[in-house]
């Protein structure tokens, strides 16, 4: 499927604003298993936008256009779209409902300038915007489908996931891709693991996307007759590196398992500094399973808040298996949760020493039957990279335990 992303806005061409929308959409397409063939940026000029859209309609199967749907004079995307397909602009009643609903949430009434956002190409299909007043819309030319989305990043992302992503398999008209979300092995290692499969099936194409610290693998090019065999063989080869076979990140996968099992979770964080709690609470509905967390960066707080014996820290060090296990057990008891996660490590760039290099992380999971432990040295990572990898390490412990698979085994590859 030939896919083009078009971004509109003078501010993008001037360098005043970075085009995060195009980058985010390209990554989402890759996660889901679809490639973007071209990305273009055009300023707020109705004739230039119309020309870019005409070219897109002629040589693309799918267009996603962002920006220019607001109420001001420089928001010309809807008029440019109408010009590109030679359609009149009309007041769209459904789009007007979207605008009025957005203003009702603010206890305000829209003025005539705001209602101009409801002037759209005739016969387009309106896309509801749950976060703002700008309705999106779809134009289907017969040979190309074009989605027009607002430029506000939060609105665009929500509308992409609600309207565009679910339609992709139908628009592609082919066999859905296979997606493997991985953690614990690098991109090159995963490529080597899959080489035998790629040699066996010459039609198979593997695409790799690193979304640190995860690696997203998408397999395409096969027919329905091979899909089951390829999935089974790829899953067996990738083994424990895979935490999900769909386009979800690790915190989301963990949240689903916790919800399905009816379990609650909490955390005790040292080197991750609250990142675990932040990652878990990004998932909608996390209040149903996340009890809370303690950021015990100092040794005194590890003792006073989590009950870690000071003698244990003095004997083994704050960055140790023993301390991580005690932190997890203390958090489970004091937070009143079914599972508790704990991290302690050396995020760097300094602080390492003999036997405890920069990048060393100890992670622990306390559960009703005891505690699990994993340690890794994330060499070559910067400080934020070590923190993120540490958070993912301990969340994967919890995911595997909750899903009923053996939690350990974070071997270096």
Protein Blocks (a to p, Z undefined) as FASTA:
>chain_A
ZZddddedjklmnopaccfklmmmmmmmmmnopacfbdcdddddfklmmmmmmmmmmmcc
bdcdeehiafbfklmklmmmmmmnopacdddfklmmmmmmmmmmnopacdfklmmmmpcc
ehiacdddfkbmbdcddddehjaccddddfblklmmmmmmmmmmmmmmmmnopacddddd
dehiafklmmmmmmmmmmmmmmbccddddddfbdcdddehiafklmmmmmmmmmmmnmmm
pgbdcdcdfklmmmmmmmmnopacddddfklnommmmmmmmpghklmmmnbdcddfbfkl
mmmmnopafklmmmnopbdfklmmmmmmmmmmmnopabdcdddddebjnhiaehiaghia
cdddddfkbccddddddehiafklmmmmmmmmmmmmmmmmmnopafehpacZZ
